[in-house]
Amino acid sequence: MTVRFTVRDVAVSDLASCASLLSSRHRRDRSRNSLLPSAFESTQQCLEILQSLFHQPATDGAVAEIGSEIVAFMFGQQSLHAADHWLAQYFPPRVIGIPLHGHAGPNNDSIVPSYRALYGHLADRWTASGFFDHRVDFAATDEIQRELWFELGFGALTKYAGRKTTSIDSNPIHQEITIRQAMLEDHAEVERLEKINSRFHHLGPVLWPFLWKDVRESASGLSKYALSRDRHAIFLATRQAETLGMQILFSGMAFGPQIATREQSVYLFHAIVESNSRGEGVGRALLKHALDWAHDSGHSTMTLHYAAMNQVGESFWENHGFETIVYSAGRHIDERLSWARP
Ligand SMILES: CC(C)(COP(=O)(O)OP(=O)(O)OC[C@H]1O[C@@H](n2cnc3c(N)ncnc32)[C@H](O)[C@@H]1OP(=O)(O)O)[C@@H](O)C(=O)NCCC(=O)NCCS
């Protein structure tokens, strides 16, 4: 029997029902991945985060009902990314983001038709406003979500992964190299390695645009900020006068989904080793140093993003105990939709 949903725009009075759906989903997500924070098992916490989302500008939301019962909801936010901002490397200029806390539905088969109905309702509005890139975050362990977004035309873009900051063993290369915290005087080296990182991601199978010239000033502002604050850190691995690799870490900054990030978390923004020094243990030595620093400075977890197609990165992170927490998936709609009309 086909279940019939009614879909309409969300109202502030719906948020309590949405919060209840979200906290139930979060409890299920958390039963499969203990890295998720416990706070959002509370319906009250979910209500607060949804109220904040509801009141943000350029946010659209809808609920799906059976009779008068809300069984699913979805929110998406319009974001504009300036071409010269460092974020332009990771996001198209006009993009809809459906955040991890921006959707939830029933824990049964009707989740698929309810999400299709909700996305259909909202996506017509988004494309009519010139938003042809749509992104969604969902729990990596949720196979139903993975399948349903795949069937809505979305493909994996990045993974948000994490682990505890417990130490890892030292490796032999530690005797040959020095790992030290970079200072402002090292900024040219930091930029050189960031550029190598962008070059790596330009190659297949990742195939991200190489926007270094456009975003350099903004990226430089961010790395200088990291160098100038005690709570963040950039570590360099050197052998004699040569810099072999780098890791950039930010403390307490929300680079990842809010409901998938514990407090006292540190974010590993970039990890890069010179191409001719990869596979010798430099990355591992840097990671050990970063984990020990993070642990000693009061962080219990470390998180990071990597491109879903990056085999080199994925093996490295998985072999060093990182678990995928969240998938970001995306869909690009054919722009001819806007003029090729019935
Ligand atoms: C990912 C990256 C930072 C890892 O640094 P690295 O120095 O190559 O890492 P290591 O050498 O410590 O480990 C890499 C592999 O070499 C192996 N290895 C380490 N020491 C070794 C040695 N002495 N001899 C042979 N193999 C060795 C490790 O087992 C490891 O295998 P695994 O990835 O399957 O676990 C690096 O490969 C890199 O810069 N990649 C391109 C950019 C990138 O992908 N960045 C991360 C995305 S966010």
The ligand as a Gaussian input file, in Angstrom:
#p B3LYP/6-31G(d) Opt

LIG

0 1
 C       48.155000      10.946000       3.596000
 C       49.600000      11.364000       3.858000
 C       49.616000      12.685000       4.625000
 C       50.252000      10.284000       4.705000
 O       51.615000      10.626000       4.912000
 P       52.764000       9.542000       4.623000
 O       54.032000      10.105000       5.099000
 O       52.680000       9.090000       3.218000
 O       52.255000       8.401000       5.614000
 P       53.119000       7.202000       6.208000
 O       54.333000       6.988000       5.376000
 O       53.291000       7.422000       7.634000
 O       52.102000       6.038000       5.988000
 C       51.652000       5.777000       4.644000
 C       51.782000       4.314000       4.378000
 O       53.111000       3.946000       4.264000
 C       53.366000       2.818000       5.073000
 N       54.697000       2.989000       5.648000
 C       55.023000       3.772000       6.684000
 N       56.345000       3.672000       6.949000
 C       56.816000       2.845000       6.033000
 C       58.095000       2.359000       5.748000
 N       59.154000       2.711000       6.483000
 N       58.235000       1.547000       4.688000
 C       57.196000       1.191000       3.937000
 N       55.946000       1.606000       4.175000
 C       55.770000       2.417000       5.186000
 C       52.344000       2.832000       6.148000
 O       52.013000       1.519000       6.556000
 C       51.202000       3.509000       5.494000
 O       50.342000       2.611000       4.892000
 P       48.798000       2.910000       5.013000
 O       48.514000       4.302000       4.493000
 O       48.190000       1.834000       4.217000
 O       48.580000       2.876000       6.486000
 C       50.420000      11.518000       2.560000
 O       50.391000      10.295000       1.847000
 C       49.960000      12.624000       1.647000
 O       50.469000      13.725000       1.719000
 N       49.003000      12.332000       0.742000
 C       48.506000      13.325000      -0.181000
 C       47.629000      14.365000       0.508000
 C       46.533000      13.718000       1.314000
 O       45.917000      12.751000       0.875000
 N       46.309000      14.254000       2.485000
 C       45.284000      13.750000       3.387000
 C       43.957000      14.143000       2.937000
 S       43.110000      15.024000       4.148000

